[in-house]
C-alpha cells in the first residue's frame, strides 16, 4: 500500500500546483494600463497613436485625402501627417520628411541602428552573467560542506525506503518524464526558444539567443567547478549524480528563463506571470520527483539543485530587465493597443481627444 502512496505523490503535487495557480490567477488585480501602454511601439521609440482624419496638433481638422503641410498625399489619399507631426509645435519639417524613408528602411534592416546600441548591452549581459555564475558558485560552495557532511543522515534512509517501495511500471514512466531535465533535452529546448524568441521579439532580437546561450555556458562551467570542488558520489547505481543535481538546476534555470522572456514579450500581466511560474514549478517538481523516485540523486542534492537553479536564474532575469526595460512597456498591453481598431476609423467610436476638433463624418 505504501508504494502506491509514493506513486500518488506525483499527481498530488501536480494537483496542488494547479490549484494554487488557479487561486492566484483568480485573485489577480484588474489590469490597469501603464502610462506607456497606450503607445504604439516603433523601431526608434514609442509615439502616441493618432486617428486618421482627426485634427492636427494645432487644432485644425485635416480631412482624409487632402494634401498635408508638405503638399503630398499618400498612395491611397491619406496624408503623411505623422512626418510633419514629429515636432511638438506641429510645424512642417520637410528635411525630416525627405530623410524619413531611408531611415525607416535602415531600421528595418537593422544595419544602421544595431551598431551603436548593441555592443554596450552585450557587454553588460556578459558582465552580469559572469558575476551571476561566480555568485552562484560561491553560494553553493558555502552550502556544500554542510550538505556533504550532514546529508547522509537524511539521504540514506530516504534512499532505502524509496528503493523498497518502487513500482516498476511507474518507474518506467518516471524514466521518460525525467528526461525533461537531461542535458541535451534542455539545451535543445533552449536553442529552439532562442530561435523563436529571436524572430518574434519586436526589438533587441539578439537578446533572447544571447541570454539563453550565456545561461547554458554559465551553468555548465559553474556546475563543473562545483563537482570538482566536492566530488560527491551519487547513490549506488548512479555514481554520477553528484552535488548539486544538474537536471533540477537546468529545469529551473533554462525553462525559467524561457518562461520569463515569453511572459514579458507576449503578456506582461500579473496573471500571465502566475501561469509562467506555475509551468516552471510543475516542471521542476516533476524533475525532482523523478530523480528521487529513480534514485539518481541523493535527496539533499535534489533540493540543492533546485535552489542552485534559482540562484542562477535571478541574475539573468535582472539582466534581461536591465537591458530590455520593464515588462509593462512591452508585451500584451502594447500588442492589444496595436490590434485594437483605430478610434477615428469607425463612426461613433467615442469622443475625440481633448484639444482636437471633431472627427469628420463619413458619407
Protein Blocks (a to p, Z undefined) as FASTA:
>chain_A
ZZmmmmmmmmmmmmmmmmmmmmmmmmpccddddfklmpccdfkbccddddehiacfkopa
cdehiacfkopacfkopacfklmmmpmnlpacfklmmmmmmmmmmmmnommmmmmmmmmm
mmmmmmmmmmmmmmmmmmmmmmmmmmmmmmmmmmmmmmmmmmmmccfklmmmmmmmmmmm
gmklmmmmmmmmmmmmmmmpmghklmmmmmmmmmmmmmmmmmmmmmmmnopacdehilml
ccddfklmmmmmmmmmmmmmmmmmmnopaklmmmmmmmmmmmmmmmmmmmmmnopacfkl
mmmmmmmmmmmmmmmmmmmmmmnopfklgcjllmmmmmpccfklpghibccdehiacddd
dZZ
